[in-house]
Amino acid sequence: MHTPIVAHSLIVPRYVDLMLLLVAVAWGSSYAIAKEALALYPVLGFIALRFGLAALLLAPRLMRRGAWPGLGALPLGALLLAIFLCETYGVVQTSAANAAFLISLCVVFTPLVEWALLGVRPRAQVLGGCGLALGGAALLAGELELRVGLGDGLILLAALLRALMVCVTRRQRLSRESDALGLTAVQSLVVAGGAVALALSLPGEGLPALPRAWPFWLALGYLVMCCTLFALFVQNHALRHASPTRVSLLMGSEPLFGALFAAFWLDERLSVGAWAGGCAIVFASLWAIRASAPGGMSEPDAPAARPAEAVGATLAEPEITIIEARKG
């Protein structure tokens, strides 16, 4: 006779890796699209629109029983707002090459922040993968003019905040049975509210009349659906299953997809060094998947599932694996 024993899976599902790579594709394409939209509407107003629409679409989810992620989701929303503000204003005051390289430092910061917050000491092969991804980003960025300017400092701060966010989200996702879509809804609401408050309080900002140009609304729709709703849900869901370092390394392929989008969609030419950097990023992502396999990258043990929790598990978020054990 076989009796099913319920336990949290220590193996990261393959679909999680695929979805994280799709997020990298979406975020990589977002820079050129957002740049065109921002030519028609101010930064804070655009952030408020983007995340306000995302929160509106997810509002029905919050009405479901058990979807409210708790007050711990509010600081995550504030972190996300800080990241967007640092990235957006930082890009304006530094070169695109510097921004692409400095934001990639997130893959280096993440294992260190994970060690400090979650007590997971990174192994040598993991640090090697982070270094390889960073080197690939440097080649992909092209000519760097590293200096200590305000824009560079803001992008560097955004990279550190990204690392902090994935680690705090991981801790929040493991500490309670929270709903990934509910968490995404609260984050979007906090970002939208914060952007509106800043736009109305800062001099020279404000919220002007909405543009009527249809390319603006097409760009906004793409950013809301693919780069906000889908991307944040995937990140929140993945951090239930995978370590922050693995998530950051896979999403760290974002500069590669951004360069490919610029080459094939915007007809920009990539140098040999840029292609070499892209290959290095791909190899680092594959290395991350291999190093994160059982026996590879060490991760904190997930809390054991109780039978009552197993019964309430939903198909929307598969959190458990049924292991067949032979009884007596």
C-alpha positions in Angstrom: 0.0 0.0 0.0 1.2 3.5 -0.8 0.4 6.6 1.3 1.0 10.1 -0.1 3.2 12.2 2.0 3.0 16.0 1.4 6.2 18.0 1.4 7.5 21.2 -0.1 9.5 20.5 -3.2 13.2 21.4 -3.1 13.4 21.2 -6.9 12.6 24.4 -8.8 9.9 23.7 -11.4 11.2 24.1 -15.0 8.3 26.5 -15.8 9.6 28.9 -13.2 12.9 29.3 -15.0 11.1 29.8 -18.4 8.8 32.4 -16.9 11.7 34.3 -15.4 13.4 34.4 -18.8 10.2 35.7 -20.4 10.2 38.5 -17.8 13.8 39.3 -18.9 12.6 39.5 -22.5 9.7 41.8 -21.5 11.8 44.0 -19.4 14.5 44.1 -22.0 12.0 45.4 -24.6 10.5 47.9 -22.2 13.2 50.5 -22.3 12.7 51.6 -25.9 8.9 51.4 -25.5 8.8 53.4 -22.3 11.1 56.0 -23.7 8.7 56.8 -26.5 5.8 57.0 -24.1 7.7 59.3 -21.7 8.1 61.7 -24.6 4.4 62.3 -24.3 3.8 62.3 -20.6 5.9 63.1 -17.4 7.6 60.4 -15.5 5.6 60.4 -12.2 2.3 60.6 -14.1 3.3 57.7 -16.3 4.3 55.6 -13.3 1.0 56.4 -11.6 -0.9 55.4 -14.8 1.0 52.2 -15.3 0.7 50.9 -11.8 -2.7 52.4 -11.2 -4.1 50.4 -14.1 -2.3 47.3 -12.9 -3.9 47.7 -9.4 -7.3 48.3 -11.0 -7.1 45.1 -13.0 -6.0 43.1 -9.9 -8.6 44.6 -7.5 -11.1 41.7 -7.9 -8.3 39.3 -6.8 -7.9 41.2 -3.5 -11.6 40.7 -2.8 -11.1 36.9 -2.7 -10.8 35.3 0.7 -7.1 34.7 1.6 -5.7 36.9 -1.2 -4.7 39.8 1.1 -0.9 39.3 1.6 -0.8 41.2 4.9 0.9 44.5 5.9 4.3 43.0 5.0 3.4 43.8 1.4 3.4 47.5 2.0 7.2 47.9 2.4 7.6 45.8 -0.7 5.5 48.3 -2.6 7.6 51.2 -1.2 10.8 49.4 -2.3 9.4 49.0 -5.8 8.5 52.7 -6.0 12.0 53.6 -4.9 13.5 51.3 -7.5 11.5 52.9 -10.3 12.3 56.4 -9.2 16.0 55.7 -9.0 16.1 54.0 -12.3 14.0 56.6 -14.2 15.7 59.7 -12.9 19.1 58.0 -13.0 18.9 57.1 -16.7 18.2 60.8 -17.5 21.5 61.8 -15.8 23.9 59.2 -17.1 24.7 57.3 -20.3 22.7 54.3 -21.5 25.9 52.2 -21.4 26.6 53.2 -17.8 23.0 52.5 -16.8 22.9 49.1 -18.4 26.1 48.1 -16.7 25.4 49.5 -13.2 21.9 48.0 -13.0 23.5 44.6 -13.7 25.4 44.9 -10.5 22.1 43.6 -8.9 23.3 40.0 -9.8 26.4 40.7 -7.6 24.6 42.4 -4.8 21.9 39.7 -4.5 24.0 36.8 -3.1 25.6 39.2 -0.6 22.2 40.6 0.6 20.8 37.0 0.6 23.7 36.0 2.9 23.1 39.0 5.2 19.3 38.7 5.4 18.6 35.0 4.9 21.8 33.4 6.1 22.5 31.6 2.8 26.2 31.7 2.2 26.9 31.8 -1.6 29.1 29.0 -3.1 32.1 29.7 -5.3 30.3 28.6 -8.5 27.4 31.0 -7.8 29.8 33.9 -7.3 31.5 32.8 -10.5 28.2 33.0 -12.4 27.5 36.4 -11.0 31.0 37.6 -12.1 30.5 36.2 -15.6 27.1 37.9 -15.9 28.6 41.2 -14.8 31.5 40.9 -17.3 28.9 40.1 -20.0 26.9 43.2 -19.1 30.1 45.3 -19.3 30.9 44.0 -22.8 27.2 44.5 -23.9 27.2 48.0 -22.6 30.1 49.0 -24.8 32.2 52.1 -23.9 31.8 52.8 -20.2 32.6 56.1 -18.6 32.5 55.1 -15.0 32.4 58.1 -12.7 30.8 59.2 -9.5 27.8 61.3 -10.7 24.3 61.7 -9.4 22.8 59.5 -12.2 25.4 56.7 -11.7 24.7 56.8 -8.0 20.9 56.5 -8.5 21.3 53.5 -10.8 23.7 51.9 -8.4 21.2 52.5 -5.6 18.5 50.9 -7.8 20.6 47.8 -8.3 21.1 47.5 -4.5 17.3 48.0 -3.9 16.5 45.3 -6.5 18.7 42.9 -4.6 17.1 43.9 -1.4 13.6 43.5 -2.8 14.0 39.9 -4.1 15.5 38.9 -0.7 12.8 40.5 1.3 10.1 39.1 -1.0 11.7 35.6 -0.6 11.5 35.9 3.2 7.9 37.2 3.0 6.8 34.4 0.7 8.4 31.7 2.9 7.1 33.1 6.2 3.4 32.9 5.2 1.0 31.3 2.7 0.5 34.5 0.7 -1.1 34.9 -2.7 1.3 36.0 -5.4 -1.4 38.0 -7.4 -2.6 39.6 -4.2 1.0 40.7 -3.4 1.3 42.1 -6.9 -1.9 44.0 -6.5 -0.8 45.7 -3.2 2.6 46.5 -4.6 1.0 48.1 -7.7 -1.4 50.1 -5.5 1.4 51.4 -3.3 3.5 52.5 -6.3 0.6 54.2 -8.0 -0.4 56.0 -4.8 3.2 57.1 -4.1 3.7 58.4 -7.6 0.5 60.4 -7.5 1.5 61.9 -4.1 4.9 62.9 -5.4 3.5 64.3 -8.6 1.1 66.5 -6.7 3.6 67.7 -4.0 6.8 68.3 -6.0 7.1 71.6 -7.8 7.0 71.5 -11.5 5.5 68.0 -11.7 1.7 67.7 -11.5 -0.6 65.5 -13.6 -1.3 67.1 -17.0 -4.2 66.0 -19.3 -3.8 62.5 -20.8 -2.4 62.3 -24.3 -4.7 61.2 -27.1 -2.1 59.6 -29.3 -2.8 55.9 -29.8 0.9 54.9 -29.7 1.0 56.1 -26.1 -1.9 53.9 -25.1 -0.5 50.9 -27.0 2.8 51.3 -25.2 1.1 51.8 -21.8 -1.0 48.6 -22.4 2.1 46.5 -23.2 3.9 47.8 -20.2 0.9 47.2 -17.9 0.2 43.7 -19.1 3.6 42.3 -19.8 6.1 44.3 -17.8 4.1 45.0 -14.7 1.3 42.4 -14.1 3.0 39.4 -15.6 6.6 40.4 -14.5 5.7 41.1 -10.9 3.5 38.1 -10.5 6.3 35.8 -11.9 8.9 37.3 -9.6 6.6 37.0 -6.6 5.6 33.5 -7.5 9.2 32.4 -8.4 10.6 33.6 -5.0 8.4 31.0 -3.3 10.3 28.2 -5.2 13.8 29.6 -6.0 16.5 31.5 -4.2 16.9 35.3 -4.8 20.3 34.7 -6.4 18.9 32.3 -8.9 16.0 34.6 -9.7 18.3 37.6 -10.1 20.7 35.7 -12.4 17.9 34.6 -14.7 16.3 38.0 -14.8 19.8 39.5 -15.2 19.7 38.4 -18.8 17.5 41.5 -19.3 20.3 43.7 -20.9 20.9 40.9 -23.5 17.2 40.9 -24.6 17.2 44.7 -24.5 20.2 44.8 -26.9 18.6 42.2 -29.2 15.3 44.2 -29.2 17.3 47.3 -30.2 19.1 45.4 -32.9 16.1 43.7 -34.6 13.3 46.1 -33.8 15.1 49.5 -33.8 17.7 48.4 -36.3 20.7 49.3 -34.1 24.0 47.5 -34.8 25.8 45.4 -32.1 29.5 45.1 -32.0 31.4 41.8 -31.7 32.1 42.6 -28.1 28.4 43.1 -27.5 27.6 39.7 -29.0 30.3 38.1 -26.8 28.9 39.8 -23.7 25.4 38.5 -24.6 26.8 34.9 -24.9 28.4 35.3 -21.5 25.1 36.4 -19.9 23.3 33.4 -21.5 26.1 31.0 -20.2 25.8 32.6 -16.7 22.0 32.1 -16.7 22.5 28.4 -17.6 25.2 28.1 -15.0 22.7 29.5 -12.4 20.2 26.9 -13.3 22.8 24.1 -13.0 24.3 25.5 -9.8 20.8 25.8 -8.2 20.0 22.1 -8.8 19.8 19.9 -5.7 23.3 19.6 -4.3 24.4 22.8 -6.2 23.5 26.1 -4.7 22.5 26.0 -1.1 19.1 27.4 -0.1 17.3 27.8 3.2 15.0 24.9 3.9 11.4 25.7 3.1 9.0 25.4 6.0 7.3 22.0 6.0 3.7 22.0 4.8 1.0 20.9 7.1 -1.7 18.6 5.9 -4.4 21.3 6.3 -2.3 23.6 4.1 -1.9 20.9 1.5 -5.7 20.5 1.2 -6.1 24.2 0.6 -3.4 24.4 -2.1 -4.7 25.8 -5.4 -3.9 25.1 -9.0 -3.0 28.7 -9.5 0.0 28.4 -7.3 1.4 24.8 -7.1 3.5 24.8 -3.9 3.7 21.1 -3.0 4.9 17.8 -4.4 3.3 14.5 -3.7 5.9 11.9 -2.8 4.9 8.3 -2.8 6.2 6.4 0.2 5.8 2.7 0.8 4.0 2.0 4.1 5.3 -0.6 6.4 
